[in-house]
C-alpha cells in the first residue's frame, strides 16, 4: 500500500498530498500521522519557499473517519470525553504547524472538502478550487461541533451570519458559490488546478523568507488587532527586513538591473 500522505519537493516548492482517495481521504489516524510527519519535516526545512497542499484523484478530504469513530464507540476503547479531548489536542500540535508555516500555503481543492477537510482548506493563504470542488461544514450531521479552527477561520472568510448558516445547516457549497463567498480565490477545470497552483508557487520561489514570514505573522492578527497595533508590528517587521542581507542584496541587484536572488541562507 502506498503512503497515505506524500511529500515531494522541487527547489523551494513542496507538494503535500493526501493520498487515500479510496476512503475519500477521510481524516483517519494514518492520514493524521502522515500529515504530522510531513509538517515536522517542512518546519525544519531552511530552503522552503512555498507549499502546495492538495488531495489526490479528485478528492481533497471528506472529513472525519466515521467508520473508525463507530468502532471506537462500540469497543469502548479510549472513548471517554477526556480521551476525545486528548485526541483533539494531539491534532492541534501539527495543525498549528500547518497554520503557522512561515511560507505561503496554496491549497488546491478538487472534490469534497467536508468537515475537517474544510478546516484544512482554510488553513491556506490562497485557496484554489476545481469546478467540481464541494465545501461543507458537515459536523452537525454527525452530532459534532466544527473543529480544525473553523469557528475562527470561517467567520473571517464569509462573515458571522453566513458562517452560522453553514454550521447550522451543514449544507454543501459548490465551487461557484464558494468563489462568491470567498472560500476560494479561483475556480478552474480539474486538469488545470494543480498546474495553476504550481504557477502561483513559482512566483513565490525567489523571495525573502524573512519578509514572507513576517508578512504572514502580521496578517494573522490583521482582523482582530487595532490599527495602531498593526502599525507597530509593521514598523518592527520592517526594521528587521530593511537591515537583512536579503534586502541589501536585492536593492544592490535592482540598482545594477540584475534579477533578485533570495536563494542564499
C-alpha positions in Angstrom: 0.0 0.0 0.0 1.3 3.5 -0.9 1.9 6.1 1.8 -1.3 7.8 3.0 0.5 11.2 2.6 3.1 12.1 0.0 5.6 14.9 0.4 7.7 15.9 -2.6 9.9 18.9 -3.2 11.3 20.7 -6.2 13.7 23.5 -5.5 12.0 25.6 -2.8 8.4 24.4 -3.6 6.9 21.5 -1.6 3.9 19.5 -2.7 1.9 17.8 0.1 -0.8 15.3 -1.0 -3.3 13.3 1.0 -3.3 10.0 -1.0 -6.2 7.8 0.2 -8.8 8.6 -2.4 -10.4 5.2 -1.9 -11.5 6.4 1.5 -12.1 9.9 0.2 -9.0 10.9 2.2 -11.1 10.6 5.4 -9.3 12.0 8.4 -8.0 8.7 9.6 -5.2 8.1 12.1 -2.9 7.2 9.2 -3.7 10.4 7.4 -3.2 12.5 10.5 0.1 10.7 11.3 1.3 11.2 7.8 0.5 14.9 7.9 2.2 15.3 11.3 5.4 13.7 10.0 5.3 15.8 6.8 4.8 19.1 8.7 7.6 18.3 11.1 9.9 17.9 8.0 8.6 21.1 6.5 9.1 23.2 9.7 12.7 22.1 9.8 13.4 22.9 6.1 15.5 26.0 5.7 15.1 26.3 1.9 11.3 26.1 1.8 9.6 29.0 -0.1 6.0 27.8 -0.7 3.8 24.8 0.0 1.1 23.3 -2.2 -1.4 21.2 -0.2 -3.9 19.0 -2.0 -5.7 15.7 -2.2 -5.4 13.1 -5.0 -7.6 11.6 -7.7 -10.4 14.1 -7.4 -10.7 14.1 -3.6 -9.4 16.7 -1.1 -10.7 15.4 2.3 -14.2 14.2 3.2 -13.8 14.9 6.9 -13.6 12.6 9.9 -13.1 8.8 9.7 -16.7 7.9 10.7 -16.1 4.1 10.5 -13.2 4.3 12.9 -15.2 6.5 15.2 -18.0 3.9 15.2 -15.6 1.1 16.0 -14.1 3.1 19.0 -17.6 3.7 20.3 -18.6 0.0 20.0 -15.3 -1.2 21.6 -15.3 1.5 24.3 -11.5 1.7 23.8 -10.2 5.2 24.6 -13.7 6.7 24.1 -14.2 8.9 27.2 -14.6 12.7 26.9 -11.1 13.0 28.2 -9.8 10.6 25.5 -11.6 12.6 22.8 -10.1 15.9 24.1 -6.6 14.4 24.2 -7.1 13.3 20.6 -8.1 16.8 19.6 -5.1 18.3 21.4 -2.7 15.9 19.6 -4.2 17.0 16.3 -3.7 20.7 17.3 0.1 20.1 17.6 0.6 19.5 13.8 -2.4 21.5 12.7 -0.9 24.7 14.2 2.3 23.9 12.3 0.4 23.9 9.1 -1.5 27.1 10.0 1.7 28.9 11.1 4.1 27.7 8.4 6.3 30.7 7.7 5.8 30.4 3.9 2.8 30.8 1.7 0.5 27.8 1.7 -1.5 27.3 -1.5 -4.4 24.8 -1.1 -5.8 23.1 -4.2 -9.2 21.7 -3.6 -10.6 19.1 -6.0 -13.7 17.3 -5.0 -15.1 17.3 -1.4 -13.6 19.4 1.4 -16.1 18.4 4.1 -15.9 18.8 7.9 -12.2 18.7 9.0 -11.4 18.9 5.3 -12.9 22.4 5.1 -10.8 23.3 8.1 -7.7 22.1 6.4 -8.5 24.0 3.3 -9.0 27.3 5.1 -5.5 27.0 6.6 -4.3 28.0 3.2 -3.1 31.6 2.4 -4.5 31.0 -1.1 -7.3 28.5 -1.9 -7.9 27.3 -5.4 -10.8 25.1 -6.4 -11.7 22.9 -9.3 -15.1 23.3 -10.9 -16.1 20.0 -9.2 -15.0 21.1 -5.7 -17.5 21.0 -2.9 -17.3 22.6 0.6 -19.3 21.7 3.7 -19.1 22.3 7.4 -20.9 19.0 7.9 -20.3 18.5 11.6 -23.9 18.8 12.8 -24.9 15.9 10.5 -22.9 13.6 12.8 -23.7 15.4 16.1 -20.4 17.3 16.4 -19.2 20.9 16.6 -16.9 22.5 14.0 -13.2 21.9 14.7 -9.9 22.3 12.9 -10.1 26.0 13.8 -13.2 26.5 11.6 -15.1 28.6 14.3 -12.2 31.1 13.9 -11.4 30.8 10.2 -14.8 30.5 8.5 -16.4 33.7 10.0 -13.4 35.7 8.9 -13.8 34.4 5.3 -17.6 34.5 4.9 -18.8 36.7 7.8 -20.5 35.7 11.0 -24.1 35.2 9.6 -23.1 33.1 6.7 -20.7 31.0 8.9 -23.6 30.3 11.3 -25.8 29.3 8.4 -23.1 26.9 7.0 -22.5 25.5 10.5 -26.2 25.0 11.4 -27.5 23.7 8.0 -24.3 21.7 7.1 -25.3 22.3 3.5 -22.9 21.7 0.6 -21.5 24.7 -1.2 -20.4 24.2 -4.8 -17.3 25.8 -6.4 -19.1 28.8 -7.9 -20.8 29.7 -4.7 -17.5 29.1 -2.9 -15.9 31.7 -5.2 -18.7 34.2 -4.5 -18.4 33.7 -0.7 -14.6 34.0 -0.8 -13.9 30.4 0.2 -11.6 30.1 -2.8 -9.8 32.7 -4.9 -10.2 31.0 -8.3 -12.2 28.1 -9.9 -10.5 26.1 -12.6 -11.1 22.9 -14.6 -9.8 20.0 -12.7 -7.0 19.3 -15.1 -5.7 22.9 -14.7 -5.9 23.1 -10.9 -2.5 21.8 -9.9 -0.7 23.5 -12.8 -2.2 26.8 -11.6 -1.1 26.1 -8.0 2.4 25.4 -9.3 2.3 28.6 -11.4 1.5 30.7 -8.3 4.0 28.9 -6.2 6.7 29.5 -8.8 6.1 33.3 -8.4 7.0 32.9 -4.7 10.1 30.8 -5.1 12.7 33.6 -5.4 11.7 35.6 -2.3 12.9 36.8 1.0 11.9 34.2 3.6 12.2 36.9 6.3 9.7 39.2 4.5 7.3 36.4 3.8 7.4 35.0 7.4 6.8 38.4 8.9 4.1 39.3 6.5 2.2 36.1 7.3 2.7 36.6 11.0 1.2 40.1 10.9 -1.6 39.2 8.6 -2.7 36.6 11.1 -3.5 39.4 13.5 -4.9 41.9 11.0 -8.6 41.0 11.5 -8.5 41.3 15.3 -5.8 43.9 16.2 -6.4 47.6 16.1 -4.8 49.8 13.5 -2.1 51.2 15.9 -1.1 47.7 16.9 -0.6 46.7 13.2 1.4 49.9 12.6 3.7 48.9 15.4 4.1 45.4 14.1 4.8 46.7 10.6 7.5 49.0 12.0 9.1 46.2 13.9 9.0 43.9 10.9 10.3 46.5 8.5 13.2 47.2 10.8 14.2 43.5 10.5 13.6 43.4 6.8 15.4 46.6 5.8 18.5 45.5 7.7 18.6 42.0 6.4 21.1 40.6 3.9 18.1 39.7 1.7 17.1 43.4 1.4 20.7 44.7 0.9 21.3 42.2 -1.8 18.0 42.9 -3.5 18.5 46.7 -3.7 22.0 46.2 -5.0 20.7 44.0 -7.7 17.9 46.5 -8.5 20.5 49.2 -8.9 22.6 47.1 -11.3 19.5 45.9 -13.1 20.0 42.2 -12.3 17.3 39.9 -11.2 16.8 39.4 -7.4 18.2 36.3 -5.8 16.9 35.3 -2.4 18.1 31.7 -2.5 21.0 32.2 -0.1 20.7 31.3 3.6 
